[in-house]
Amino acid sequence: MFFSKRGRNGIQPFNHSTIQPFNHSTIQSFNHSIIHSFIHSFIQAFKHSIIQSFNHSFIQAIKQSSNQAIKQRYHVFITIFITFTKDRLKIPYFLLFPLSLTLALTLLFPLSLIRATTFLNHLIP
């Protein structure tokens, strides 16, 4: 009498038709939560990989373009420096390249590096 329910014909034992809907709903909710969490994690991983690849390609493009700009500026600066020092200061040719390279690396490179890092820091949250 412990496992019983009241039906049309009086008291009936707790049978398979009573337990089955409970088991079915429990299993369905469990399956639903597992599938939902799997799909959610899969979508999150997919979104993360897309965002990461976009950020990486965007930053690489900016680095390349800024490197090109820096190279062009240095090329123009070194050309002007060599011409000026050769004509005005009468410095021998064998000293021109080390002097211009030293000047470019000590004065201009840190300035453009600071400028590039400041620019990139504004892009990356």
Phi, psi and omega in degrees: 000346181295313177264083180215161176222159182267123180241197180293322184263029180097211183276129178238150178292153177294114186247187184299324183293338179276321183282325185301314179298324178295312179298317181299313181294322179295313180295319179298315181294322177296312178299318180298316181293321178295312181296318180297315181293323178296313180297319180298314180294323178296315180295319179297317179296320179296313178300316181298316181294322178295314181296317180298315181293323177295313179300317181297313182292324179295313181294321178298319179297319179294317179299315181296317181293321179290325176297319178297316180296319180296316179299318180295318179296315180297320181298314179296316181297314182296320178299314179295317181298315180296316180298314181297311184292324180292315184280314188273318187262353180055048177272137180297152183303320186292345177262346186297311183295312178300322180292315181292322178294317178298315179297317181295316183287326183275328184257308189276321184299313178299324179295314180288331176294318177297318180297316181293318181291324177297318179296315181292327179294331177286334181280324185266120181287000000 
